[in-house]
Amino acid sequence: MTDHKLPSFWHSLVCFGGILVLIVTGVVVYRISIQVLLLLSITWASIHTMLLGYKFSEVKNIMSDGISKALGAVYIFILIGVVVASFLASGTITTLVYYGLDFIHPAVFLPVGLILCSFMSVSVGTMVGTVATVGVILIGIGAAMGVPLPIVAGMVIAGASFGDKMSPVSDTTNMAAVATGTDLFTHIKSMLYTTVPTFVICLILFSFIGMEYAGQALDTAGIDNFKAAIADNFEVSILGFVPLIILFGMSYKKIPAEPSMMTASFVAILLALFQQGQDLLSLLSSLHGGYSAETGNADLDRLVNRGGIMGMMGTLLIALFAMALAGILDNAGYIRAMLEGILKHLKNVLSLIAATMLTGIVASIATGQSYISIVLTAQLFRDKFDKMGLKKRMLSRTIEESTTLTTPLLPWSLGGAFYSGALGVAVFDYAPWAFLNYLNVVVALIMTAMGLAIFRKEKIADQETAK
């Protein structure tokens, strides 16, 4: 049996620091693919691990152990592509936008815009698609009404972030669940406790801000043109909401994510065939390569040309590479060596939650990537949450509140750069108005301090009750 040495604190710091330098330099300076950077990071960590006495075969085994924890995500990520493509083909997404735009009025422009972006992002599971379509339209409407564009952009980012955080077809939501070993819908339900109160606060804030512009005239030309393009290319009816209702209804009934997604996709496919008049062969092809249409409207094209199994392969590779890297850092002892001195000072739930959030935020700032931040933070604090008797959903919720919501506020992140370019507003200009993205952390910490929404393992909960 090979004699393995344990890494020292300084050895661990060099290994971990080298990974951060690789990722930060590659993403921020050279814009290198994150998959390539992760592969280089795995190579760097493997070399350090073999210096501890590990054979290559053993390094490969601990990488495989890390990957095995992400295998359940393979089915989810594939189904995300299927759901998005089928929802687009069935007209579900366009129906949501079509009816949602009817509620736009100067007096309620900001709160309704927040709700519309939220529903849109929950449905399609991506901030990028929401910002690039509905967000751009709302920016144009806000400009015509005289609403400062940073406020409008902040509202769009807040709404899109809510959906990206809460959607069962969001890659970051699934990544947080997989990295912590939490059931997807259990993870989403745990986030409701802190995210819904934050969302209500945001609604109130945007309602008060919007009162100042209630008397402005509404230029409906952009809305009418977009709705006309939808009506010309899709059959719009309330039947379009059925797949969404099925998806969220089954999740409410605690049915696992995979059958829920498959059932909703099957109903969406039927709608695409019989209501939208889609060709079966083309429809099946879109489930693989993504839905594709030339509508004659550039904004609508950006909305509907996406999805499919192949569209999720890049994200799936990131998940597998990240979990392989996490397997090395965890099983070889680097994480324990770095955090041993810090974790022993975390004596209560509030200090643990705060430390986890701070780590997620710092990791997001350093890497500019939600995926890496989610996996690394999960590996760093997983054992401590378990020792304190907290359920896995507490860790997954805390991680997503500090990572997914942080990266849109970073100009050097790929998301921040895209959102700024699409909306025509600098990240630091819209960031103060993206209330949800930083208030969610505050609300979660306050609730933790008050002892609210803390999920403990049954034995620990019984002991607390007895005390």
WOPE-V504901 format. One record per helix or strand. SS is the DSSP state (H for helix, E for strand). FROM is the first residue (numbers start at 1). TO is the last residue. If there is no record, write none. Layout:
BEGIN
SS/FROM/TO ; SS/FROM/TO
END
This chain:
BEGIN
H/9/29 ; H/34/50 ; H/56/68 ; H/71/89 ; H/92/103 ; H/106/124 ; H/127/145 ; H/149/166 ; H/171/180 ; H/184/213 ; H/221/233 ; H/238/252 ; H/257/274 ; H/280/289 ; H/298/304 ; H/310/331 ; H/334/343 ; H/349/367 ; H/370/387 ; E/390/390 ; H/392/407 ; H/414/423 ; H/427/433 ; H/435/449 ; E/456/456 ; H/458/466
END
